[in-house]
Amino acid sequence: MSEKPQEALIVLGGTGNLGKQVLPILVDAGYHLVVFTRRQVSGAPFDHPRITVALGSLDDPEFIDSMVTTALQHAQKLRGALFLNGGFGTDNGIGADGFTEELQKQLEMNVYPTTKVLSRILPHWAANGGGRVVLTSATVVEKRFAKGGAYATSKMAVDSLARQIQREYDPAVVDVHVLRPKFIGDEPGQDAPADLAQEMLQELQRST
């Protein structure tokens, strides 16, 4: 039996605390990872031979295209794109000074990078066999969250983005899954990074 062709994943948010813990688990599952970063990173886990660090700007569409090209240099298929964006901030509510500025900041961390990448990857999948999108929202979209309205609003936008992808694409072409962690960590009541990684893998490996 021939060996299964290696698949690649593009990862945003892979240099944050969650990403650093999740990347080794994804690599161990056999994927080659192309990890976006705005700054130089080194050491574990980024020195693993199945991790390629892509340093650049998401304001440059050609750079985003180059991440797809890099993924296909290491694998026969770009299987998925993982968005682990975890920007967080506090505010004093919609009626308080500074809310609009904080909302803009949260959108720039949690939403705009995702839409910039998807605007280039989704057409690639539409023409090349499809793929999976994993987005990171939060449980705050489902409950009152004092002093975090801008953050919660940005995560609601992530949920809306997932629904829009589902409207525009057949799930056989582009499927989307949304992670909704509460608090990420290894303490009781928190969402362990290893558990979130397993949820990602389950979605990536699920048959359409």
N, C-alpha and C positions, 0 to 999 in steps of 0.2 A: 504494500500500500504506500502511495506517495505521501510525503510529508505535507501537511497543510501549509499553504503559502502564508508567510508572515504578514500580519496586518499592522497598520500604523494608526496612531491616534495623535491628533493635535490637541495640546493642552494649554488653556489660559488659566492663570492663577496657580500654576504649578510651582512657583517659587515662594508661595506663602506657607504658613504653618501647616495647613491642611494638605497642600500639594506635596510638600516635602515628605509627608508620611504616606501619602497615597501612591506616589510615583513608584516606589520599589515594589509594591503589590501588583501594579499594572504591568511592570516589566517582568515580574516573575510569572505572570499569566501568558507571556509570550509576545506581547505587543512591542513595537518600536515606537517611542514617544518623541514627538517634536514639541518642545516646551518653549513657549514664548516668554521673553523677558525684555524689559526696558533697560536693564543694567547687567553688568557682568556678574555671573555667578560661577562658583567653583566648588569642588569637593563633592562629597556624597549628598544626594544621590546623582548629581548631575554628571559625574565622571563615569557613569555606567556606560558600557559600549552600546547599549540599546536606547540611550537617551541622547538626542541631539538638541542642543540649546540654540534657539533662534533669537538673536539679538536684533532689535529693530523697532520700527514705529508702525502702529496699526493705522496711522493716518496715510500710509503709503500702500495703495492696493497692490502694487507690484511686490512689495515685501510679503503681504499675505499670500499672494500666488506662489511666492518662492517657498513658503512653508508647505504648501501642498506638493510642490515639486520635490522638496526634500523628503517628505513622507514617502513619496512614490519611488524615490531612489533606494529606500530601505525596505520597502514592502510592495507586494503586488496590489494592495488595495488600501485606500484610506478608509478605515472602518468607522471612525467616529471622531467627534470633536467634543472635548470636555471643558466646560466653563465653570471653574471653581472660584470665580470672583467673590471675594469676601469683604468688600469695603464696608466699614461701619462708622457711624457717627451719631451724635445726639443733638437734640434741639428742644425747644420749649413749645412746640406745637405750631400749627398752621397760622394761628393768629399772632405769633410772636415775630419780632424782628429777626431777620437772618434765616428764616425758614427756606425761602426761595434759593438763597445761596447754598444752604446745606443740601437741599434737594438736587441742585445742579451738580454738586460735588458727588453725591451718591450715584446719580445717573452716570456720571463720567467713570465711576469705578465699577458699577454693577451691571450697566446696560449697554452703553455705547461701545465698549470693546467687543461685546458679544455680537452686536448687530453689524459692526464693521467686518468681522471675520465671517459671519454667516452670509453676508452679501456676496462673498467670493466663493465660499465652500458649497453653498446650496446649488448654484448652477453647475458646479463640477459634479456633484452627486446626481443631479438630474440627467446628466449626459453620460455618467460612468457607473451606473449600477447601484447608486444609493448609499446611505450611511445612517449613523445614529448620532443624535445630539443629546448631550446630558447637560442640563442647566442647573444652577444652584439658586434656589429661592430660600425661604425660611418659614418657620411656623408662625412668624409674626404676621403673615398675610391673613391668618385665620383668627386673630385675637387682638384685643387692645394692647398697645405697646407704648407705655408712657415715655415721653422724652426721646422717642425714636421714630417719629412720624415720617421724616424724610427717608430714613433707611427702609422703613416698612413700605413706603410708596415705591421705592426703587425695586424692591423685591416683588411687589404686586405687578410692576411692569415686566419683570422676568416671567411671571406666570402668564401674563397676557401675550407675551412674545411666543411662549410655547403654544398657546392656543392658536395664534395666528399661523405658525408653521403648520399646525395640524389642518388648518383651513386651506392652506395653499398647496400642500403636498400630500400625495397618497402615502400612507404609512409604509407601504411596500418600497417606496423610494426614499423617503426621509422620515424616520421615526424619532420621536422626542420624548425624553423622560426628565422629570423635574425632581431634584433632591430637595427635601425640606427639613434640614436639620434644625434643632432647637439651639442647643449650645454644644459646640464641638470640643471634645476632650475625653479623658479616660476616667473621670469621676462618675459615681453612681448618678443616674438621671441624665447624663450627657450622651451625645452621639459620638461613639468612638470612630476615629478615622478609618480603622480597619473595617468596621461595619459599613461605612459609607462606600469604601472601595469595593466591597463585595456587592453592594447594591448596584454600583456602576458596572461591574463585570457581568452581573446577571442580566442587565439591560443590553449590554453590548453583545452578549452571546445568545440572547433570546432569539428564537426563530420568528420571522415575521409572520 
